[in-house]
Amino acid sequence: MVDERFLMHRLKSTSLAGVVAAVLMGVSVLYQFYANGVLRYDLFGILIIMAVVKLVAMFYFRRTN
């Protein structure tokens, strides 16, 4: 059976994976910009969307909790 500890571990691991993916994508965008002079607008847009969703979720959970 699935207990509460498993659900919390899954929540934390998913959150950590999202943060690591965002940092790696940010490093990739910055590297391509500084090394090659190419700004990848598609990846930059995804980073902005991830940041906005994170902030909206934080404000929502803060307000409803």
C-alpha positions as CSV (number, residue, x, y, z in Angstrom):
1,M,0.0,0.0,0.0
2,V,1.0,3.6,-0.5
3,D,1.4,5.5,2.7
4,E,2.0,9.2,3.5
5,R,5.8,9.0,3.7
6,F,5.9,7.6,0.1
7,L,3.8,10.4,-1.1
8,M,5.9,13.0,0.6
9,H,9.1,11.5,-0.8
10,R,7.6,11.5,-4.3
11,L,6.6,15.1,-3.9
12,K,10.1,16.2,-2.7
13,S,11.9,14.2,-5.4
14,T,9.7,15.6,-8.1
15,S,10.3,19.1,-6.9
16,L,14.0,18.6,-6.7
17,A,14.1,17.1,-10.2
18,G,12.2,20.2,-11.5
19,V,14.6,22.6,-9.9
20,V,17.7,20.7,-11.1
21,A,16.2,20.6,-14.7
22,A,15.6,24.4,-14.6
23,V,19.1,25.1,-13.3
24,L,20.7,22.9,-16.0
25,M,18.5,24.5,-18.7
26,G,19.5,28.0,-17.5
27,V,23.2,27.0,-17.5
28,S,22.7,25.7,-21.1
29,V,21.0,28.9,-22.2
30,L,23.7,31.1,-20.7
31,Y,26.5,29.0,-22.1
32,Q,25.1,29.1,-25.6
33,F,24.6,32.8,-25.3
34,Y,28.1,33.6,-24.0
35,A,30.0,31.0,-26.0
36,N,28.2,31.2,-29.3
37,G,26.3,34.4,-29.1
38,V,23.0,32.6,-29.7
39,L,20.0,33.3,-27.5
40,R,17.6,30.3,-27.5
41,Y,14.2,32.0,-27.1
42,D,12.4,28.7,-26.9
43,L,14.4,27.5,-23.8
44,F,14.4,31.0,-22.3
45,G,10.6,31.1,-22.7
46,I,10.3,27.7,-20.9
47,L,12.5,29.0,-18.1
48,I,10.2,32.1,-17.7
49,I,7.1,30.0,-17.7
50,M,8.6,27.6,-15.1
51,A,9.5,30.6,-12.8
52,V,6.0,32.1,-13.2
53,V,4.2,28.8,-12.4
54,K,6.5,28.3,-9.4
55,L,5.7,31.8,-8.0
56,V,2.0,31.5,-8.7
57,A,1.9,28.1,-6.9
58,M,3.8,29.5,-4.0
59,F,1.4,32.4,-3.6
60,Y,-1.6,30.1,-4.0
61,F,-0.4,27.6,-1.4
62,R,0.6,30.4,1.0
63,R,-2.9,32.0,0.7
64,T,-4.9,28.8,1.0
65,N,-2.9,27.1,3.7
